[in-house]
Amino acid sequence: MLKAAVRETAPAILLGVGQAGGRERLSIERVAINLQDARIPDNTGAQPIDLPVIAGAPAAYFSTLPVKAMLAALREHGLPAALSHTAGTYVCNHVAYAMLHLAATRRGVRAGFMHIPYLPEQAARLRGAPSMALGDMVRGLEIALRVAAAVRDDLGISGGTLD
């Protein structure tokens, strides 16, 4: 479906979005790995363990979006945000890796992925897990896309973590 959508729309930027319960901020993913190792089944019941996302493809891809410039812009607008150095090994990583692989085969297409927190109403059902208002998430995605469209060379600022 992703290939068909890209073929039909010919986008310059692909930004995948997935929900990561437990995260309290917008998380810009830096790396997607060619590994599926599902702790639980997905919505279709599939539970791949130790399988590649795409057989014979590279071990990992880095985002081709200006992740540090996106991070700086989100923070400048008062939104809690961070770089994430793993999209996990579940569905979001699968989508992120497939997007980055597809972008690597298409000239002029850049791609990345962002995790969003729970909505407040979801968090309330989950005993106070971290959350973010929908309006803030939408604003954050809009900011990130504007920066991705305008910036080619990323900022040379630290995005590393100690954990």
The 8 nearest C-alpha neighbors of each residue, nearest first, counted from 0:
[[1, 3, 2, 4, 5, 6, 7, 97],
 [0, 2, 4, 3, 5, 98, 97, 6],
 [3, 1, 5, 0, 4, 6, 101, 7],
 [2, 4, 6, 0, 1, 5, 7, 8],
 [3, 5, 7, 1, 6, 2, 8, 0],
 [6, 4, 2, 9, 8, 7, 3, 1],
 [5, 7, 3, 4, 9, 8, 2, 10],
 [6, 8, 4, 5, 9, 3, 2, 10],
 [7, 9, 5, 10, 6, 4, 3, 11],
 [10, 8, 5, 6, 7, 11, 4, 108],
 [11, 9, 12, 8, 5, 108, 13, 6],
 [10, 12, 108, 107, 109, 9, 13, 148],
 [13, 11, 109, 10, 110, 108, 14, 148],
 [12, 14, 110, 109, 111, 15, 10, 11],
 [15, 13, 111, 112, 110, 12, 16, 113],
 [14, 16, 112, 113, 111, 13, 95, 17],
 [15, 17, 113, 114, 112, 14, 18, 115],
 [18, 16, 114, 91, 115, 19, 113, 15],
 [17, 19, 115, 114, 116, 20, 117, 16],
 [20, 18, 116, 114, 115, 22, 21, 17],
 [19, 21, 117, 22, 116, 18, 128, 129],
 [20, 22, 129, 128, 19, 23, 116, 117],
 [23, 21, 116, 20, 24, 19, 129, 115],
 [22, 24, 129, 116, 130, 21, 131, 25],
 [25, 23, 79, 80, 22, 26, 116, 81],
 [24, 26, 80, 115, 114, 79, 81, 27],
 [27, 25, 114, 81, 113, 82, 83, 80],
 [28, 26, 113, 82, 83, 81, 112, 29],
 [29, 27, 83, 112, 113, 30, 84, 82],
 [28, 30, 62, 84, 61, 83, 27, 82],
 [31, 29, 61, 85, 60, 84, 28, 62],
 [32, 30, 96, 60, 59, 92, 86, 95],
 [33, 31, 59, 34, 58, 96, 60, 30],
 [32, 34, 51, 52, 58, 59, 96, 53],
 [35, 33, 51, 32, 52, 50, 88, 49],
 [34, 36, 88, 50, 49, 51, 47, 89],
 [37, 35, 48, 49, 88, 47, 89, 34],
 [38, 36, 89, 46, 39, 47, 48, 35],
 [37, 39, 36, 40, 46, 89, 48, 88],
 [40, 38, 37, 46, 41, 45, 89, 44],
 [41, 39, 46, 44, 45, 37, 42, 38],
 [40, 42, 44, 43, 45, 46, 39, 90],
 [43, 41, 44, 40, 45, 39, 46, 90],
 [44, 42, 41, 45, 40, 46, 39, 90],
 [45, 43, 40, 41, 42, 46, 39, 47],
 [44, 46, 40, 41, 43, 47, 42, 39],
 [45, 47, 40, 37, 39, 48, 41, 44],
 [48, 46, 37, 36, 35, 50, 45, 49],
 [47, 49, 36, 50, 37, 35, 46, 38],
 [50, 48, 36, 35, 34, 47, 51, 37],
 [49, 51, 35, 48, 34, 47, 52, 36],
 [52, 50, 34, 33, 53, 54, 35, 49],
 [51, 53, 33, 34, 93, 35, 54, 50],
 [54, 52, 51, 56, 55, 33, 97, 34],
 [55, 53, 51, 56, 52, 50, 33, 57],
 [54, 56, 53, 57, 51, 58, 33, 52],
 [55, 57, 54, 53, 58, 33, 100, 51],
 [58, 56, 59, 55, 33, 60, 32, 53],
 [59, 57, 33, 32, 56, 60, 34, 51],
 [60, 58, 32, 57, 33, 31, 61, 30],
 [61, 59, 31, 30, 99, 32, 62, 96],
 [60, 62, 30, 29, 63, 31, 59, 99],
 [63, 61, 111, 29, 64, 30, 110, 60],
 [62, 64, 109, 110, 61, 111, 65, 99],
 [63, 65, 62, 66, 111, 147, 110, 109],
 [66, 64, 153, 68, 67, 147, 69, 150],
 [67, 65, 69, 68, 64, 70, 27, 153],
 [66, 68, 70, 69, 65, 154, 71, 153],
 [67, 69, 71, 70, 65, 154, 66, 153],
 [68, 70, 66, 143, 72, 67, 71, 146],
 [71, 69, 67, 73, 68, 72, 66, 74],
 [70, 72, 68, 74, 69, 73, 75, 67],
 [73, 71, 75, 69, 74, 70, 68, 76],
 [74, 72, 70, 76, 78, 75, 71, 69],
 [73, 75, 77, 78, 71, 76, 72, 70],
 [76, 74, 72, 77, 73, 71, 78, 70],
 [77, 75, 73, 74, 78, 72, 139, 142],
 [78, 76, 74, 75, 79, 73, 72, 80],
 [77, 79, 74, 73, 76, 80, 139, 135],
 [78, 80, 24, 74, 25, 77, 81, 73],
 [81, 79, 25, 24, 26, 78, 70, 74],
 [82, 80, 26, 83, 27, 25, 70, 24],
 [81, 83, 27, 26, 28, 158, 84, 29],
 [82, 84, 28, 85, 26, 27, 29, 81],
 [83, 85, 29, 30, 28, 82, 86, 159],
 [86, 84, 87, 83, 30, 28, 31, 29],
 [85, 87, 92, 31, 28, 91, 88, 30],
 [86, 88, 85, 92, 89, 91, 31, 32],
 [89, 87, 35, 36, 92, 34, 37, 86],
 [88, 90, 37, 92, 91, 87, 35, 36],
 [89, 91, 93, 92, 94, 88, 41, 37],
 [92, 90, 94, 93, 89, 17, 95, 86],
 [91, 93, 86, 95, 94, 90, 88, 89],
 [92, 94, 90, 96, 91, 95, 52, 97],
 [93, 95, 97, 91, 92, 96, 98, 90],
 [96, 94, 92, 98, 97, 93, 112, 31],
 [95, 97, 31, 99, 93, 98, 94, 92],
 [96, 98, 100, 94, 95, 99, 101, 93],
 [99, 97, 101, 95, 96, 100, 102, 94],
 [98, 100, 102, 96, 101, 97, 110, 103],
 [101, 99, 103, 97, 98, 102, 96, 104],
 [100, 102, 98, 104, 103, 99, 97, 105],
 [103, 101, 99, 105, 108, 104, 100, 109],
 [104, 102, 100, 101, 105, 99, 106, 108],
 [103, 105, 101, 102, 106, 100, 108, 99],
 [106, 104, 102, 103, 108, 107, 101, 109],
 [105, 107, 108, 104, 103, 102, 109, 11],
 [106, 108, 11, 105, 109, 102, 12, 10],
 [109, 107, 11, 102, 106, 12, 105, 110],
 [110, 108, 12, 63, 102, 64, 13, 11],
 [109, 111, 13, 63, 12, 99, 14, 64],
 [112, 110, 62, 14, 64, 13, 63, 15],
 [111, 113, 15, 14, 28, 95, 16, 27],
 [114, 112, 27, 16, 26, 28, 15, 115],
 [113, 115, 17, 26, 18, 16, 19, 25],
 [114, 116, 18, 25, 19, 17, 26, 113],
 [117, 115, 130, 22, 19, 20, 23, 18],
 [116, 118, 130, 20, 121, 122, 131, 119],
 [117, 119, 130, 121, 131, 120, 132, 122],
 [120, 118, 122, 130, 121, 123, 131, 132],
 [119, 121, 123, 122, 118, 124, 117, 130],
 [122, 120, 118, 124, 119, 123, 117, 125],
 [121, 123, 128, 125, 119, 127, 124, 120],
 [122, 124, 120, 127, 125, 121, 126, 119],
 [125, 123, 122, 121, 126, 120, 127, 128],
 [126, 124, 122, 123, 127, 128, 121, 120],
 [127, 125, 123, 124, 128, 122, 121, 129],
 [128, 126, 123, 122, 125, 129, 124, 130],
 [127, 129, 122, 125, 21, 126, 130, 123],
 [130, 128, 23, 21, 22, 122, 127, 117],
 [129, 131, 117, 119, 118, 116, 23, 122],
 [132, 130, 118, 116, 119, 117, 133, 135],
 [131, 133, 135, 134, 118, 119, 136, 130],
 [132, 134, 136, 135, 137, 118, 131, 119],
 [135, 133, 137, 136, 132, 138, 131, 139],
 [136, 134, 138, 132, 133, 137, 139, 131],
 [135, 137, 139, 133, 138, 134, 140, 132],
 [136, 138, 140, 134, 139, 135, 133, 141],
 [139, 137, 135, 141, 136, 140, 134, 142],
 [140, 138, 136, 142, 137, 141, 135, 143],
 [139, 141, 143, 137, 142, 138, 144, 136],
 [140, 142, 138, 144, 139, 143, 145, 137],
 [143, 141, 139, 145, 140, 144, 138, 146],
 [142, 144, 140, 69, 146, 141, 145, 139],
 [145, 143, 147, 141, 146, 142, 148, 140],
 [146, 144, 142, 148, 147, 143, 141, 149],
 [145, 147, 149, 143, 148, 144, 150, 69],
 [148, 146, 144, 145, 150, 149, 64, 65],
 [147, 149, 145, 146, 150, 144, 12, 151],
 [150, 148, 146, 147, 145, 151, 144, 65],
 [151, 149, 147, 146, 152, 148, 65, 153],
 [150, 152, 153, 65, 149, 147, 64, 148],
 [153, 151, 150, 65, 154, 68, 64, 155],
 [152, 154, 65, 68, 67, 151, 155, 150],
 [155, 153, 68, 156, 67, 152, 65, 66],
 [154, 156, 153, 157, 67, 68, 158, 152],
 [157, 155, 154, 158, 67, 68, 153, 71],
 [158, 156, 159, 155, 67, 160, 154, 82],
 [157, 159, 82, 156, 160, 67, 81, 70],
 [160, 158, 157, 161, 82, 84, 83, 162],
 [159, 161, 162, 158, 82, 84, 83, 157],
 [160, 162, 159, 158, 84, 83, 157, 82],
 [161, 160, 159, 84, 83, 85, 82, 158]]
